[in-house]
Amino acid sequence: MGKGDLTRAAILERAMDVASRCGLGGLTIGTLAEELDLSKSGLFAHFKSKEALQIQLLEYVAGQFIERVVRPATQEARGIPRVRAIFERWARWSKWKSMPGGCLFVAAATELDDRPGPVRDRLVELQRDWLGAIARAAAIAVEEHQFEPDLDPAQFAHEVYGIMLAFHHARRLLRDPKAQERADAAFEALIERAARVERTRQRRRVG
């Protein structure tokens, strides 16, 4: 990695902190220049525009998410262990110290849901990719006979995402000390429901 790449990574790391605290809309070349004590012209040479900065930040954070959540989770055994690893690492991700304001994707989704443009479009692509990854993990659990055969993986992914959004709301806004406990209970209930039919069939075969 060259010196320029290292500089860009350091800038994006600070940009992630700023956007987590101030929102993606609050991240501009000017505000980031102040944070880094750099000239606007120097940062402009890297990013050219506020929009380009925000999109590159989304790409950077997505890369961090892959390294911290997706890749380790996919090393777990196929089926429920992998699905559970996805959830557990995702919950840990929202507490990462480099994002003091919580998950940047959750905050950005609220900011950008009614603001058309390239930044929103890229966020939508990233979120759809993530929902697809969760759905694939659920589909693999079906293939491994750990989830019921008629499970809808897309619906399962939707419900996992809903649990995580509720967790973020309870932990960040409500300061609920039981936020993690409630999220864990909701997730385990979802796993239980998804696996119930298959376990029943296995018991019948044994009987």
KOLLO-30166 format. One record per residue (C-alpha): x, y, z; residue number from 0. Coordinates in steps of 0.2 Angstrom, whole numbers, plus 2048, in hexadecimal, padded with zeros to 3 digits. Layout:
N
X / Y / Z / NUM
...
//
This chain:
207
800 / 800 / 800 / 0
807 / 811 / 7FB / 1
809 / 821 / 805 / 2
7FA / 828 / 7FC / 3
7EF / 819 / 801 / 4
7F4 / 81A / 813 / 5
7F0 / 82C / 813 / 6
7DF / 829 / 80C / 7
7DB / 81B / 818 / 8
7E0 / 826 / 827 / 9
7D4 / 834 / 820 / 10
7C6 / 828 / 81E / 11
7C8 / 821 / 82F / 12
7C6 / 832 / 836 / 13
7B8 / 835 / 82A / 14
7AF / 826 / 831 / 15
7B0 / 82D / 843 / 16
7A9 / 83E / 83D / 17
79B / 836 / 833 / 18
797 / 82B / 842 / 19
795 / 83A / 84D / 20
78E / 847 / 842 / 21
785 / 83D / 834 / 22
78A / 83A / 822 / 23
783 / 84B / 81D / 24
78E / 853 / 82A / 25
79E / 84C / 822 / 26
7A5 / 859 / 816 / 27
7B6 / 85C / 80F / 28
7B6 / 86C / 81A / 29
7B1 / 863 / 82A / 30
7BD / 855 / 827 / 31
7CB / 861 / 823 / 32
7C8 / 86A / 834 / 33
7C8 / 859 / 83D / 34
7D9 / 854 / 835 / 35
7E1 / 865 / 835 / 36
7E3 / 864 / 823 / 37
7E0 / 870 / 814 / 38
7D0 / 86F / 80B / 39
7DA / 86E / 7FB / 40
7E4 / 860 / 801 / 41
7D4 / 856 / 804 / 42
7CC / 85B / 7F4 / 43
7DA / 853 / 7EB / 44
7D5 / 843 / 7F3 / 45
7C2 / 843 / 7F1 / 46
7BD / 851 / 7E5 / 47
7AC / 854 / 7ED / 48
7A2 / 851 / 7FC / 49
798 / 844 / 7F3 / 50
7A8 / 83A / 7EE / 51
7AE / 83B / 800 / 52
79E / 834 / 807 / 53
79D / 826 / 7FA / 54
7AF / 821 / 7FD / 55
7AC / 821 / 810 / 56
79D / 815 / 80D / 57
7A9 / 80A / 803 / 58
7B6 / 80B / 811 / 59
7AA / 807 / 81F / 60
7A3 / 7F8 / 814 / 61
7B5 / 7F2 / 813 / 62
7B7 / 7F3 / 826 / 63
7A6 / 7EA / 828 / 64
7AC / 7DC / 81D / 65
7BC / 7DA / 826 / 66
7B4 / 7DA / 838 / 67
7A3 / 7D2 / 835 / 68
7A1 / 7C9 / 824 / 69
7B2 / 7C0 / 822 / 70
7B3 / 7B9 / 833 / 71
7A1 / 7B4 / 833 / 72
7A3 / 7AA / 823 / 73
7B1 / 7A0 / 82B / 74
7A5 / 798 / 837 / 75
79C / 788 / 833 / 76
78E / 788 / 826 / 77
77D / 78A / 82D / 78
777 / 791 / 83E / 79
789 / 794 / 845 / 80
78C / 79F / 836 / 81
77C / 7A8 / 837 / 82
77F / 7AB / 84A / 83
790 / 7B1 / 847 / 84
78A / 7BE / 83B / 85
77E / 7C5 / 848 / 86
78A / 7C5 / 856 / 87
798 / 7CE / 84C / 88
78B / 7DA / 845 / 89
786 / 7DF / 857 / 90
798 / 7E1 / 85B / 91
79B / 7EC / 84C / 92
78E / 7F9 / 852 / 93
799 / 7FB / 862 / 94
7A9 / 7FE / 858 / 95
7B3 / 80C / 860 / 96
7B7 / 813 / 84F / 97
7A4 / 817 / 84D / 98
7A0 / 820 / 85D / 99
78F / 824 / 857 / 100
78A / 812 / 853 / 101
789 / 80A / 842 / 102
78C / 816 / 834 / 103
780 / 80C / 828 / 104
771 / 80E / 834 / 105
774 / 820 / 836 / 106
777 / 823 / 823 / 107
767 / 819 / 81F / 108
75D / 825 / 829 / 109
765 / 834 / 822 / 110
764 / 82F / 810 / 111
754 / 825 / 80E / 112
74B / 834 / 805 / 113
75B / 83C / 7FD / 114
75D / 835 / 7EC / 115
76F / 835 / 7E5 / 116
77F / 82B / 7E3 / 117
782 / 82A / 7F5 / 118
771 / 823 / 7F9 / 119
773 / 817 / 7EA / 120
783 / 810 / 7F1 / 121
77C / 80E / 802 / 122
76D / 805 / 7FB / 123
779 / 7F9 / 7F1 / 124
783 / 7F6 / 801 / 125
774 / 7F2 / 80C / 126
76C / 7E7 / 7FF / 127
77C / 7DD / 7FD / 128
77D / 7DB / 810 / 129
76B / 7D5 / 811 / 130
76F / 7C9 / 803 / 131
77E / 7C2 / 80D / 132
773 / 7BF / 81C / 133
766 / 7B7 / 810 / 134
773 / 7AB / 809 / 135
779 / 7A6 / 81A / 136
767 / 7A1 / 81E / 137
765 / 798 / 80E / 138
775 / 78E / 812 / 139
76D / 78A / 823 / 140
75E / 783 / 819 / 141
76A / 779 / 80E / 142
773 / 772 / 81E / 143
762 / 76C / 824 / 144
763 / 778 / 833 / 145
755 / 784 / 82E / 146
744 / 77E / 828 / 147
744 / 77B / 815 / 148
736 / 787 / 811 / 149
73F / 796 / 81A / 150
73F / 7A6 / 810 / 151
752 / 7AC / 811 / 152
74D / 7BE / 80C / 153
740 / 7BF / 81A / 154
74C / 7B8 / 826 / 155
759 / 7C5 / 821 / 156
74C / 7D2 / 823 / 157
748 / 7CD / 835 / 158
75A / 7CC / 83A / 159
75C / 7DD / 833 / 160
74D / 7E3 / 83D / 161
754 / 7DC / 84D / 162
764 / 7E5 / 84A / 163
75C / 7F6 / 847 / 164
752 / 7F4 / 857 / 165
762 / 7F0 / 860 / 166
76A / 800 / 859 / 167
75B / 80A / 85E / 168
75A / 803 / 870 / 169
76D / 804 / 873 / 170
770 / 815 / 86B / 171
760 / 81F / 86E / 172
757 / 817 / 87C / 173
767 / 812 / 886 / 174
75F / 802 / 88A / 175
76B / 7F8 / 895 / 176
762 / 7E8 / 88F / 177
764 / 7ED / 87C / 178
770 / 7DF / 879 / 179
766 / 7D2 / 883 / 180
756 / 7D6 / 87A / 181
75E / 7D5 / 869 / 182
766 / 7C4 / 86D / 183
755 / 7BE / 873 / 184
74D / 7C4 / 864 / 185
75A / 7BC / 859 / 186
759 / 7AB / 862 / 187
746 / 7AB / 860 / 188
749 / 7AD / 84D / 189
755 / 79F / 84C / 190
74A / 794 / 856 / 191
73B / 798 / 84B / 192
746 / 795 / 83B / 193
74C / 784 / 841 / 194
73C / 77E / 84A / 195
735 / 774 / 83B / 196
745 / 76C / 837 / 197
749 / 766 / 849 / 198
737 / 75F / 84A / 199
73A / 755 / 83A / 200
74A / 74E / 841 / 201
742 / 749 / 851 / 202
734 / 740 / 847 / 203
741 / 737 / 83C / 204
74A / 731 / 84C / 205
73A / 72C / 854 / 206
//
